[in-house]
Amino acid sequence: MLKKNKIHILFGDEEPLLKTVIELRKAGIRIKDAFTPFPVHGLDAAMGLPRTRIAIASFIYGITGTSLATLMMWYMMIHDWPNDIGGKPNWAYYYNMPSFIPITFESTVFCAAHLMVFTYLMASWLLPGVRPKNPDPRTTDDKFMLYLELTEEQTKLAESIAKKIGAEEFEIKGEFYLEPKY
């Protein structure tokens, strides 16, 4: 069985955090997670995280809102109850499309915004009754933390890199064993 350590490295500023991430990645050490009180520009790229697909979800939600608005306006204004307003009958949707633009826009924004809230809550697992996974409450105020899961050799290397760059604390929080896969 392979023994690994759970490690917390705390920083007082984002610059040493970013430099440590870059140096650890150069040394072949995988960073499990990072906790910061505010977004750090370039941290996700330095950690090697792939780009998020949340923009694609937002686009799909917006198209859904546009489609629902178009279907609703066609049904209400053309099919179900056509009106003759000012001598201009509503016999076709494309004749009246300019007057439907505000409703279409509002429905698009409404669906995209509301469904993105649910997507964010589900992706980050911030649901009612679920406690957020923050191992050190100081990271919500003024500290920056890296969470690592390393072997003994990697732990010594990571500690030397972090201390050299300017880590305030390097703590081994516990250990666990990995079962071999057959």
Backbone as numpy.savetxt, mean C-alpha at the origin, in Angstrom:
# Nx Ny Nz CAx CAy CAz Cx Cy Cz
17.29 -28.38 11.71 16.45 -27.20 11.71 17.33 -25.96 11.71
16.89 -24.96 10.99 17.63 -23.71 10.87 17.09 -22.70 11.88
17.99 -22.16 12.71 17.58 -21.18 13.71 17.74 -19.78 13.15
16.70 -18.96 13.30 16.75 -17.57 12.86 16.39 -16.65 14.01
16.94 -15.43 13.97 16.67 -14.42 14.98 15.72 -13.37 14.43
14.84 -12.88 15.29 14.00 -11.72 14.95 14.73 -10.49 15.45
15.02 -9.56 14.55 15.87 -8.42 14.87 15.14 -7.11 14.58
15.27 -6.16 15.52 14.75 -4.80 15.35 15.95 -3.86 15.34
16.08 -3.06 14.30 17.13 -2.04 14.24 16.43 -0.69 14.22
16.70 0.14 15.22 16.05 1.45 15.35 16.99 2.57 14.95
16.40 3.58 14.27 17.14 4.75 13.81 16.39 6.00 14.26
17.12 7.11 14.39 16.50 8.37 14.76 16.19 9.24 13.56
16.67 8.85 12.37 16.48 9.66 11.17 16.32 8.73 9.96
15.75 9.26 8.89 15.51 8.41 7.73 16.75 8.18 6.87
17.73 9.07 6.92 18.92 8.90 6.08 19.74 7.68 6.47
20.07 7.48 7.77 20.78 6.25 8.11 19.96 4.99 7.83
18.64 5.09 7.96 17.77 3.95 7.64 17.93 3.57 6.18
17.86 4.56 5.30 17.97 4.30 3.86 19.35 3.76 3.51
20.40 4.34 4.10 21.76 3.86 3.83 21.95 2.42 4.32
21.38 2.11 5.49 21.49 0.76 6.03 20.77 -0.25 5.14
19.59 0.14 4.65 18.84 -0.76 3.75 19.67 -1.06 2.51
20.27 -0.04 1.93 21.07 -0.22 0.72 22.27 -1.13 1.00
22.95 -0.90 2.14 24.13 -1.72 2.47 23.74 -3.16 2.80
22.63 -3.34 3.52 22.18 -4.71 3.84 21.82 -5.47 2.57
21.16 -4.79 1.63 20.80 -5.46 0.38 22.04 -5.81 -0.44
23.06 -4.93 -0.40 24.31 -5.25 -1.09 24.98 -6.48 -0.49
24.83 -6.65 0.82 25.41 -7.79 1.51 24.57 -9.06 1.35
23.44 -8.96 0.67 22.60 -10.13 0.42 21.61 -10.43 1.52
21.36 -9.47 2.38 20.41 -9.66 3.49 19.06 -9.11 3.08
18.03 -9.93 3.30 16.67 -9.54 2.93 16.01 -8.82 4.10
15.45 -7.64 3.83 14.74 -6.88 4.86 13.28 -7.34 4.85
12.81 -7.77 6.00 11.44 -8.29 6.10 10.41 -7.16 6.05
10.66 -6.07 6.82 9.71 -4.96 6.86 10.39 -3.73 7.41
9.80 -2.58 7.16 10.29 -1.30 7.68 9.10 -0.54 8.26
9.30 0.10 9.40 8.26 0.88 10.07 8.78 2.30 10.23
8.02 3.27 9.71 8.43 4.67 9.77 7.25 5.54 10.17
7.51 6.70 10.81 6.40 7.57 11.19 5.82 8.35 10.02
6.54 8.43 8.92 6.05 9.08 7.70 6.68 8.40 6.50
6.12 8.58 5.30 6.69 7.91 4.12 8.11 8.39 3.83
8.99 7.47 3.55 10.37 7.78 3.21 10.55 7.55 1.71
10.89 8.62 1.01 11.03 8.55 -0.44 12.20 7.64 -0.81
11.92 6.65 -1.65 12.94 5.74 -2.14 13.14 4.50 -1.30
12.45 4.39 -0.17 12.64 3.23 0.70 12.14 1.94 0.05
11.00 2.01 -0.61 10.45 0.81 -1.24 11.36 0.29 -2.36
11.94 1.20 -3.12 12.86 0.78 -4.18 14.14 0.22 -3.58
14.63 0.83 -2.51 15.85 0.34 -1.85 15.63 -1.04 -1.24
14.43 -1.30 -0.75 14.13 -2.61 -0.18 13.87 -3.67 -1.25
13.70 -3.24 -2.50 13.46 -4.18 -3.58 12.02 -4.61 -3.71
11.10 -3.77 -3.21 9.68 -4.11 -3.30 9.16 -3.81 -4.70
8.29 -4.64 -5.24 7.71 -4.36 -6.56 6.71 -3.21 -6.48
6.45 -2.59 -7.62 5.46 -1.50 -7.64 4.09 -2.04 -7.29
3.31 -1.20 -6.66 1.97 -1.61 -6.24 1.01 -1.62 -7.44
0.00 -2.46 -7.35 -1.01 -2.54 -8.41 -2.28 -1.80 -8.01
-2.18 -0.93 -7.03 -3.37 -0.25 -6.53 -3.92 0.75 -7.57
-3.06 1.29 -8.43 -3.53 2.19 -9.48 -4.41 1.45 -10.49
-4.09 0.19 -10.76 -4.92 -0.61 -11.67 -6.29 -0.83 -11.05
-6.31 -1.11 -9.74 -7.60 -1.29 -9.05 -8.42 -0.01 -9.11
-7.77 1.14 -8.91 -8.48 2.42 -8.96 -9.06 2.66 -10.36
-8.30 2.34 -11.39 -8.80 2.51 -12.76 -10.02 1.62 -13.01
-9.95 0.38 -12.57 -11.08 -0.54 -12.75 -12.30 -0.04 -12.00
-12.11 0.47 -10.79 -13.24 1.01 -10.02 -13.83 2.23 -10.71
-12.99 3.09 -11.28 -13.49 4.25 -12.01 -14.27 3.86 -13.25
-13.78 2.89 -14.00 -14.50 2.41 -15.18 -15.84 1.79 -14.77
-15.85 1.11 -13.62 -17.10 0.55 -13.11 -18.10 1.66 -12.82
-17.64 2.73 -12.19 -18.52 3.87 -11.90 -19.03 4.53 -13.17
-18.17 4.68 -14.17 -18.58 5.26 -15.45 -19.63 4.38 -16.13
-19.40 3.08 -16.12 -20.34 2.15 -16.75 -21.69 2.15 -16.04
-21.67 2.13 -14.72 -22.93 2.15 -13.97 -23.69 3.46 -14.19
-22.98 4.58 -14.24 -23.63 5.87 -14.47 -24.25 5.91 -15.86
-23.52 5.42 -16.86 -24.03 5.42 -18.23 -25.26 4.52 -18.34
-25.19 3.35 -17.75 -26.34 2.45 -17.78 -27.53 3.06 -17.06
-27.31 3.68 -15.91 -28.40 4.30 -15.15 -29.05 5.44 -15.94
-28.23 6.31 -16.54 -28.79 7.45 -17.27 -29.52 6.99 -18.53
-28.97 6.00 -19.23 -29.67 5.50 -20.40 -31.02 4.92 -20.00
-31.04 4.11 -18.94 -32.30 3.49 -18.53 -33.31 4.54 -18.08
-32.89 5.49 -17.25 -33.83 6.48 -16.71 -34.30 7.48 -17.74
-33.37 8.00 -18.54 -33.70 9.12 -19.42 -34.09 8.72 -20.84
-33.68 7.55 -21.30 -33.96 7.14 -22.68 -34.99 6.02 -22.73
-34.78 4.97 -21.97 -35.61 3.79 -22.08 -36.90 3.88 -21.25
-36.77 4.17 -19.97 -37.91 4.09 -19.06 -38.85 5.30 -19.17
-38.31 6.49 -19.17 -39.14 7.69 -19.14 -38.54 8.77 -20.04
-38.66 8.62 -21.36 -38.08 9.64 -22.26 -38.87 10.95 -22.16
-38.13 12.04 -22.08 -38.74 13.37 -21.95 -38.48 14.20 -23.19
-39.42 15.05 -23.49 -39.26 16.01 -24.57 -39.06 17.38 -23.90
-37.81 17.77 -23.76 -37.49 19.01 -23.05 -37.07 20.06 -24.07
-37.85 21.13 -24.16 -37.52 22.23 -25.08 -37.53 21.80 -26.53
-38.36 20.85 -26.90 -38.44 20.40 -28.27 -37.32 19.46 -28.66
-36.54 19.03 -27.69 -35.43 18.11 -27.97 -35.73 16.77 -27.30
-36.23 15.81 -28.06 -36.57 14.52 -27.45 -35.32 13.70 -27.12
-35.43 12.93 -26.05 -34.34 12.05 -25.63 -34.52 10.67 -26.26
-34.34 10.57 -27.54 -34.53 9.30 -28.21 -33.24 8.49 -28.32
-32.12 9.12 -28.11 -30.84 8.40 -28.20 -29.88 8.97 -27.15
-29.07 8.11 -26.61 -28.14 8.53 -25.56 -27.11 9.52 -26.08
-26.58 9.27 -27.28 -25.50 10.11 -27.78 -25.95 11.53 -28.10
-27.25 11.78 -28.31 -27.74 13.16 -28.51 -27.58 13.97 -27.22
-27.73 13.32 -26.09 -27.76 14.01 -24.81 -26.49 13.81 -23.98
-25.45 13.26 -24.57 -24.26 12.95 -23.81 -23.64 14.18 -23.12
-23.57 15.35 -23.73 -22.98 16.49 -23.00 -23.69 16.83 -21.69
-24.99 16.64 -21.65 -25.69 16.94 -20.39 -25.48 15.86 -19.34
-24.99 14.69 -19.74 -24.75 13.61 -18.80 -23.32 13.59 -18.25
-22.44 14.45 -18.74 -21.03 14.43 -18.32 -20.86 14.67 -16.82
-21.54 15.67 -16.21 -21.33 15.85 -14.75 -21.72 14.62 -13.92
-22.82 13.97 -14.28 -23.25 12.79 -13.54 -22.23 11.66 -13.74
-21.75 11.50 -14.94 -20.77 10.47 -15.24 -19.48 10.70 -14.43
-19.02 11.94 -14.41 -17.80 12.26 -13.66 -17.98 11.99 -12.17
-19.08 12.45 -11.61 -19.32 12.25 -10.18 -19.44 10.78 -9.82
-20.08 10.00 -10.64 -20.22 8.57 -10.37 -18.86 7.87 -10.47
-18.04 8.28 -11.41 -16.70 7.71 -11.55 -15.87 7.96 -10.30
-15.85 9.21 -9.85 -15.08 9.57 -8.66 -15.65 8.89 -7.42
-16.96 8.84 -7.30 -17.61 8.21 -6.15 -17.22 6.74 -6.03
-17.37 6.00 -7.12 -17.05 4.57 -7.07 -15.56 4.33 -6.84
-14.71 5.09 -7.53 -13.26 4.89 -7.37 -12.83 5.20 -5.94
-13.30 6.30 -5.38 -12.88 6.69 -4.03 -13.37 5.71 -2.97
-14.64 5.37 -3.02 -15.19 4.50 -1.98 -14.64 3.07 -2.08
-14.51 2.54 -3.26 -13.97 1.19 -3.39 -12.47 1.15 -3.07
-11.74 2.26 -3.30 -10.33 2.31 -2.94 -10.15 2.29 -1.43
-11.07 2.90 -0.69 -10.99 2.84 0.77 -11.09 1.39 1.23
-12.05 0.66 0.71 -12.19 -0.75 1.08 -10.98 -1.57 0.65
-10.45 -1.29 -0.53 -9.26 -2.01 -1.01 -8.08 -1.75 -0.10
-7.88 -0.50 0.29 -6.77 -0.16 1.18 -6.92 -0.86 2.53
-8.11 -0.83 3.09 -8.34 -1.45 4.38 -8.12 -2.97 4.33
-8.53 -3.58 3.25 -8.34 -5.03 3.11 -6.87 -5.37 2.85
-6.19 -4.57 2.02 -4.79 -4.86 1.70 -3.88 -4.67 2.91
-4.16 -3.66 3.72 -3.33 -3.40 4.89 -3.85 -4.09 6.14
-4.98 -4.77 6.03 -5.61 -5.52 7.10 -5.94 -4.62 8.28
-6.41 -3.42 7.99 -6.87 -2.49 9.02 -8.38 -2.60 9.12
-8.83 -3.63 9.79 -10.25 -3.90 9.90 -10.68 -3.72 11.35
-11.96 -3.50 11.58 -12.42 -3.39 12.97 -12.12 -4.66 13.76
-11.52 -4.49 14.93 -11.19 -5.63 15.77 -9.86 -6.27 15.47
-9.16 -5.83 14.41 -7.86 -6.38 14.07 -6.79 -5.37 14.51
-5.87 -5.82 15.34 -4.84 -4.93 15.86 -3.73 -4.76 14.81
-3.28 -3.52 14.55 -2.20 -3.32 13.57 -0.91 -4.00 14.02
-0.11 -4.44 13.05 1.12 -5.16 13.37 2.30 -4.19 13.47
2.37 -3.45 14.55 3.48 -2.53 14.79 4.24 -3.02 16.01
5.46 -3.56 15.82 6.17 -4.14 16.95 6.74 -3.13 17.94
6.90 -1.88 17.55 7.45 -0.87 18.46 6.65 0.42 18.31
5.94 0.85 19.36 5.09 2.04 19.22 5.86 3.33 18.98
7.17 3.34 19.20 7.95 4.55 18.94 8.03 4.88 17.45
7.75 3.88 16.60 7.80 4.14 15.16 6.63 4.98 14.67
5.62 5.18 15.49 4.52 6.07 15.11 4.80 7.51 15.52
5.89 7.74 16.25 6.20 9.08 16.74 7.46 9.64 16.08
8.63 9.09 16.40 9.86 9.70 15.91 10.97 8.72 15.56
10.74 7.43 15.59 11.78 6.44 15.31 11.48 5.69 14.01
12.54 5.17 13.42 12.46 4.38 12.20 13.01 3.00 12.51
12.35 1.95 12.04 12.76 0.61 12.41 12.79 -0.34 11.22
13.80 -1.18 11.21 13.88 -2.28 10.26 13.63 -3.58 11.02
12.84 -4.46 10.43 12.57 -5.77 11.01 13.22 -6.81 10.11
14.09 -7.63 10.69 14.82 -8.64 9.94 14.65 -10.00 10.58
14.74 -11.04 9.79 14.78 -12.42 10.26 16.04 -13.04 9.67
17.07 -13.24 10.53 18.40 -13.62 10.05 18.97 -14.80 10.83
19.91 -15.49 10.18 20.68 -16.53 10.85 21.75 -15.86 11.71
22.51 -16.67 12.48 23.54 -16.12 13.38 24.62 -15.36 12.61
25.08 -15.92 11.49 26.13 -15.27 10.70 25.62 -13.95 10.11
24.40 -13.99 9.58 23.81 -12.78 9.01 23.55 -11.74 10.09
23.23 -12.18 11.31 22.98 -11.25 12.40 24.23 -10.45 12.73
25.38 -11.12 12.79 26.64 -10.42 13.08 26.98 -9.43 11.98
26.78 -9.82 10.72 27.05 -8.92 9.60 26.11 -7.72 9.61
24.84 -7.97 9.86 23.86 -6.88 9.89 24.14 -5.92 11.03
24.56 -6.45 12.17 24.86 -5.59 13.31 26.05 -4.69 13.01
27.08 -5.23 12.39 28.25 -4.40 12.06 27.90 -3.32 11.04
27.08 -3.66 10.06 26.67 -2.67 9.05 25.82 -1.58 9.69
24.84 -1.98 10.50 23.93 -1.00 11.10 24.65 -0.09 12.08
25.52 -0.64 12.92 26.25 0.18 13.90 27.19 1.15 13.19
27.81 0.69 12.08 28.74 1.54 11.34 28.01 2.74 10.73
26.81 2.54 10.25 26.06 3.61 9.60 25.40 4.54 10.61
25.04 4.05 11.79 24.46 4.94 12.80 23.15 4.49 13.40
22.98 3.20 13.59 21.77 2.70 14.23 21.81 3.04 15.71
20.67 3.46 16.26 20.59 3.78 17.68 20.46 2.52 18.53
19.68 1.55 18.05 19.48 0.31 18.80 19.51 -0.87 17.83
20.10 -1.96 18.29 20.10 -3.22 17.55 19.69 -4.29 18.55
18.47 -4.79 18.44 17.94 -5.73 19.42 17.56 -7.05 18.77
17.94 -8.13 19.43 17.48 -9.46 19.03 16.25 -9.74 19.88
15.09 -9.79 19.25 13.82 -9.90 19.98 13.39 -11.34 20.24
14.00 -12.26 19.61 13.60 -13.65 19.80 14.17 -14.52 18.70
13.89 -15.79 18.79 14.38 -16.71 17.76 13.29 -17.71 17.44
13.41 -18.28 16.26 12.47 -19.31 15.83 13.22 -20.28 14.93
12.63 -21.42 14.74 13.28 -22.47 13.94 12.46 -22.72 12.69
13.18 -22.89 11.58 12.55 -23.24 10.31 12.63 -24.74 10.11
11.51 -25.33 9.79 11.47 -26.76 9.49 12.01 -26.98 8.08
12.81 -28.02 7.90 13.31 -28.30 6.53 12.15 -28.78 5.66
12.18 -28.34 4.40 11.16 -28.77 3.44 11.68 -29.97 2.68
10.87 -30.99 2.61 11.29 -32.21 1.92 10.68 -32.26 0.57
